[in-house]
């Protein structure tokens, strides 16, 4: 379960299962060694825009043909068409920025025009994280959170290159994703996945890194007619925003980073931070369970007992997957994914409690399977978005580090100490890029942005996926006078729309240009 940085599972995505249909729990008082590594081929693009040829006017002067939006494709995650207020278009971008007059790709765009045209500021571009999340599919779903911003900004998002409808990276097919690779050896699994990506997407793989997506955003700024890029980055979107600010500091407009990736951490450090973060969130959820259900809580009377019970369930599922009403089986990996998915948002803790209770008491895995599917991008029709393939491709071209089995093994005790539930699987994730056919750029993203406008950087003390320490380190790395750190003492992955104080501060900054004081705390 590597690379857990994602947007939260929204409660609405879980509406297909009513907790009332699975009456498992009632609240207290109620009724109820490693082979030789493959030699990487290909090269990563240049790191700075001044090393690249200028873009032709045919790209910078293009005018998007905005039209009504169709329903999102399977690669984007599926769902219904977003409605008449939304417009979609495509933007041409160079496949290889070193050859800007060469082959192009289509970047999928979506927007909703500002409702108060008299006070319109410009476009506000969103990236919702992953990496691998479709902005075209996600923005309409999240738009209710951004109504105040939508009055004065055109709300804009996009599928980053390699994602959704923007030259998607394709690897394993839906059937294989459902059935698994059939191997219990992590290196065999990695090889099968990597071989599929290379076979189906070899031309794309060198070009889907974060730096090229940042260049796409600067092209997008020009195509949208904005002098500056106003930007709202969430989760991985903060890393993307940091790289943009590094490459194009003079073009930074009003910018907010929420749920912030630590740019100073290498892959192992980031993984350990996430293991600690998810364990903390799990323990908070288990306390919620104890407080509400007392003796009926499926994770028992203590965190230690809860960890033990969960690990026993996961171990049992390795040999005897749980039945579900769909006819599919809940495997140990799926259950662990479902548990992790529930920890992105405090509102999902009840689904975790009910899912564990269902598994313990009834032996079935309906709720945890639903959580796992929502996180993994599997639709009810059995089709998957390409988010996992895109995430692997982007992460593996972004990082130059390639871990061996011996190096992974050496890390295991630290991961297990960080999280007895998530640590072992997250240590396995270090091998995810071990056989990748394309060289990576560096071990850490470059985000220093001297001369950029101020950027508000928000961290949440209860964030499982992007621990709060990363926000302060991002603010510092952006540079003096650029990064403004705001800390939220709360729960969940992301603060805007969940914390009134942080939401008010962001609105004041994006709408009025009034930045909070560096070091502000919200409770």
N, C-alpha and C positions, 0 to 999 in steps of 0.2 A: 504494500500500500504506500508507494513512494509519492512524493510531491503532492502533499495534501492541500496546498493553497487553493482554495476555491471560494466562490460565493456561498453564502448560507443556503441550506435547503429551506425554501420558503414554505410556510405552513400550508399555503394554498396548494402546493404541489402534492400534499398528502391527503387532500380532501377525498381521494378515491376510497380511502379506508376510514370509516367512522370508528372511533374508539368504542362507541356504543355497540358495534357489531362484534367486538371482541372483549366481552366483559370479564377480563381476567382479574383485575384488581379493583377493589373499592377502597376509598379513603377511610381512614380510621373514623369510626362512628357512623358510617353509612351502611346501607344494607348489603349490603353485599361483601581437497586441493584444486588451482584454477587453470584451464587450458590457456594456451597462448592467446593473447588478445588480438583481435583483428586490427590490422594497421589502418588507421583512418585515412580516408581519401577526401578530396575536395578541400576547399579552404573557406574560411569565414570572410565576409566582406570587410572592407576597410572600416576603421573605428571612428573616423571623424569626417564630417562633410567636406572639409577643405581638401581632403585627399581624393575626392571623387569628382568626376566631371559634372558640369552643371546640367540640370534637367532641361530638355527641349521645351519650347513654348507649346508644342502639341500636348504636353502633359500639364504644365502649370496653367495653361489657359483653357483647359477643358471645362465645359459646363455640364454638370450632371443633369440627366433627364429624369427629373423627379416624377414618379408616378405612384399610384396606389400600391400598397404592399400586398403580396400574396401571403398565404400561410407559410410559416417557416418550414424549410426543408427538413428532412430527417437529419441531415448533417448538422443543421443548426440546432436541432433538438425538438423539432416538431411543434405542434400546437395550432391554434386558430389564427387567422389573419387579424392584425391588430386594430383594424377599424379605419374609418375615413380620415381621421385626423393625422394619420401617419403616412409619410411618403418614403419611398425607397428608390435607390439609384445605384449605379456602379461607377467606380472611379478607376481609370487606368493607372497602373504604377509599374515601374520597371521590375522585371523579375530579378535582375542583377543591377544594383545601383552603380556598379563599375562600368556598365554598358547601358546607359540610360536611353539610347536610341534603339536598343535591341528589343527583345521579346518583352511583352508586358503581361501582367495578370490583372484580373478584375477584382477590385476590393468592394465588397458589398456595404452599402451605407443605408442608414435609416435616420429620419428626422421627424420632429413635430415642431412646427413653427411657433414662435413666441405668441402667446395669446394677447399680450398688451403691446401691440406694435409701436405705439407712441413712445414707449420706454425701452424698446429693444436694445440690448447691449451688443449682441452678436450671437455666435454659436457657442455652446458648451458641449464639449466632446467627452464622452464617457468611455472608460474601459472597465469592465466588471471583473476582471481577474482570470484565474485559471492557473497558468495560461491555458487557453483553449475555449474560453467562454465566448459564445456568439453574442455580440452586442446587439445585432439586429433582432434576435429573439428575446434578449433579456430586457432591453430598455422599455419596451411597452409594458412588460409585466411589472417593472419597478417604478413606472412613471408616477403613480400616485404619491410616492415619497418625495417627488420633485416638483410638485405643483407650483410652489412659490417661485422656484427657479425658472420653471417653464413659462412664467408670465413675461420674463424679460430676456430670456434666451431661447433660441432654437435649440431644443434638446436633440443632440446628435450622437449616434454611436455607429459601430462598424464591426464587421468580422475581421479580426486581424489576419494577415496573410497566413495561410495554412489552416485556418479555422472556418468552419461552416461553409458559406458559399464563396469564400475568398481563396481560390486555389487550394482546396482542402487537402491536407495530408491524409492519405488512405493507407491503412495497414491491415489488420485482421478484419475478416467479414463478420457479420452479425452472428451467424451460426457458431463460428469459432469463439466469439466473445461470450456467447451463452454457455457453450459446452466447456470452455477452458481449453488450455493447450494440451491437456492429457499428461502433463509431466509434473512430478513433485520436485524436480530439480530446478532451482531458480535460474541457473545459467542456461538450461535448455529452454525455459520459458522466455528468457531474454533473447536468445538466439532466434526462436521462432517469430517473436514479435519484430525484432530488428530486421530479419530477412524479409518479412512481409512489407515493412515500410520501405526498404531499399528496392524491392521488386516493383512496387506500385507507385512510389513517389520519389524516386532517386533524383530527378531533376530539381525538385523543390527543396530537398532537405538542406542544401547549403545556404538557402536564402530566407529561411523563416525565423531567424533570430530576432531578438528584441530590438537591436539597433536598426534593422531594416523596417520593422513596424514603426519605430519612432520616425524614421524618414518618411514613411507613408503618412504619418500624422502631420508632418510639416507640409507635405504636398496637399493633404486634405485641407489644411488651414488656408492655403492659397486658393484651392478650388472652391472653398466655401466663401471666399472673399473677406477673410478676417486678417487684420494686421498682426494680431497676436493670437496664440492658441490658448483659449480658456479651456480648462481641463479638469475633470473629476476622475481620479484613478482610485480604484478600490482593489485591495489585496495585491495580486500580481500587477494590477494596473498602476500601483505606486512605483514598482520597479520600472515599468515602461515609462512612466512619467519622469522618473529620475534620469533615465537614459536620455529621454527627449531634452530635458533641461540641460544636460551635459553637452549634447550635440548642438542644441539651438538655444543657448541661454538668452539671447536678445529677443527671441520670439515667444518667450514665456509670458502668458497673460495671467489672469486670475486662476490660480491652480490650487486644488485640494487633493491631498492624499489621505485616504481612510483605510485602516487595517493594513499597516505598513510593513513591507518586506524589509528585513535588515540587510542593507547593502554591504555590510562589513563581514558577513558570515559566509564561509565556504559551505559546500553541500553538507558535509558532516555536521558542522556547527548549526546550520539551519535545521537539519533533521533532528538533532538533539533538542533544539529549542522548541520545535513542534511537538516532539514526544512529551516534553515537560508540559507544554501548553494543553495538549489534549488530555493528559492525565489530570491536570488541574481541573479542567472543565468537567471531566468525568466524575471526579470527586465532588465537585459542586452539584452535579446532577444527582449523584447518589445521596447527598445530604438532603436535597429536595425530596427525593423518594422517601427517605427515613422520616422526614418531618411530616409528610402527607400521609404515608401509609403505615408507619410504625412497623409492627410485626409482620405486616403483609408485604413489605417492600421486598422485591425480588433480589436486590443486591445485599440484603441483610443489614445487620446492626452497625457495621463499621466499614470504612473504606477498604481495609485489609480483607475483610470477608467478601466484600463486593468484588474486588480484584480476583480473588480466588474463585468465586462462583462464575464470573464471566469467563475466566480462562478455562475452567472446567467445561463450560458450555461450548466454547470454541474448540477445545480438544475433542470433545465428543462428535462435533459436526464434521471433523476431518474424516471420520470413518462412517458416520451415519448422518448424512444431511437431513434436514428437517423438511417434511412435506409442507406444501402450501396449497391453497385453493386453486391456484393457477395450473397446478400439475408440475410446476418447476420445483426444484429442490433448493433449499437454502443451505449453501456451503459455509464452511468456516470463514473463508475469505469474504464472502458476501455479508455474513453477519458482522464481521469486524468493520467492514465498510459502512454498513448501516448504523452501527454504534457511533462511528466517527461522524457520520453525516448529521446525526441528531445533536451534536455538540456545538454546531455553528451558531445556534440560536437558542436562547433560553426557552422560547416558546415551543421548541421541539423536544424538550426534556420529557414531557409526558409521553410522547411517542416512544422514546427510549424505554421508559419504565414499563409501559404496556407491552412493548415488543419483547423485552426480557421476561416479563411475567408470562406472556403467551408461550414463549419457548420453554420456560421452566415447567409451567403447569400443564399445558396442552400438548407440548412437543411439536407445535407447528410454528412456522416462521413467516407468516403473512406480513406483519408490520415491519420487521427488519428487512424483508425482501423489498418492500416498497421503498424504504429509506435507501437501501443499497442501489436500487434502480434509479431513483431520483438523482443520487450523487453520480452514478456511472453514466448518465445520459441515455438510459434505455427507456424507450417509449412503450406504451401499452401494446403497440403493434409489433413489438419485438425488434424494432430497428433502433440502432444506437446513433447518437450524435458522434461526430469525429473528435470530441473534446479530449479523449484520452490519447489518441494518436497525435493530435496537435500538441498537447501538453508535452509528451515525450520528445517530439521533434524540436520544439522550441527550447525546452530545458537542456537538451543534449547539445544543441549548437551554441547555446549561451555559456555552458560550462566546459572548461578545458580538462577538468578532472575526470579520470577514468579509474575507478576503484577495482582492485583485485579481490578475490575471495579472501585472501589472507588479510588484506586491509579491512575488509568488512568484518571478518571474524574478530579482529582486534578491537573493533568499535562496539561489538555486541554487548559487553558488560555495561558500558556507559549508557547505551540505549535502554537496556533492561532496567537499570537503576532509575533512569528518567521516567520510564513508564512500564510497569509489569504487563500491562495490557497491549499497548501499541508499540512499545520499543522494539521487540524482536522483528516484527514485520517491517517497521520503518528502517531498521538496519539493513534488511534485505533490499530495500529500495535503493541503497547506495550503488547497487550493481546495475541499475536500470540503463545507464549509458555506457556500460563496460565494453559493449561490442558495436557501438554506434559507428557508422561508416563515414561520418563527417567530423572533422576537427572542430572543437569548440573554441570560443573566442578568448576567454579568460576565466579565472576561478571566481571572480566577483564582478558585479556590474560597476561601471564607472558612472558616478552620479554627481560629481562636483560641478557646480553651476555658477561660478563667479560671474557677477553681472546680471543674473536673472532677477526677475521680480520676486517678491516674497511668495513663498509656498507654505500653506498651512498643512501641517503633518499631524495626524490624529492617531493615537494609540489607545488601546483599551486594555485595562489590567486583566480582564477575564477572557481575552481573545485566545482561542486554542491554536489557531493556524498561523497567526502572525503575532507572536508575543510582544507585549507592550514595549520592551526594551528596544526593539527594532525601530520604533518611531523616533526616539531620541537620537539613535545612531544615524538614521536617515537625515534628520534635521541638521545634525552636526556635519554630515558628509556633504550635504548640499552647499554648505558654506555660510560664513558669518553674514547676517543680514538677509539670507535667503530662506533657510528653514525656520519655521515658527512651530514649535512643538506644543500641542495641546493633548493633555492626558485625560481620559475618561475612566472613572472608577466604576466599572460595570461588567457585564457579561456579554459574550457573543462576538462574532466576527464582523466588525463594522459598527460604527456608532451613529452615522447620520440616519435620521429617521427613527432611531431607537433611543437616543438620549436627547432630551429637550435642550439642554445647555449646549451640547456640541452642535446640534442642528441650528440653533439660533446663531451661534458663532460663525458657522459656515455660511448661512444665509446672509448675515451682515457683511461678510467678506466678499462673497460672490456677487451680491446684488448692489451693495453700497461701497465696496472697496475698503471697508473698515476691518483691518486685521486684528485678531485677538493678540494679547500680550504673549510673548514667548514664555512658556512655562505655565500657562493657564491650566487649571484643573477643573474638571466637571465631575460631579457626583450624581 
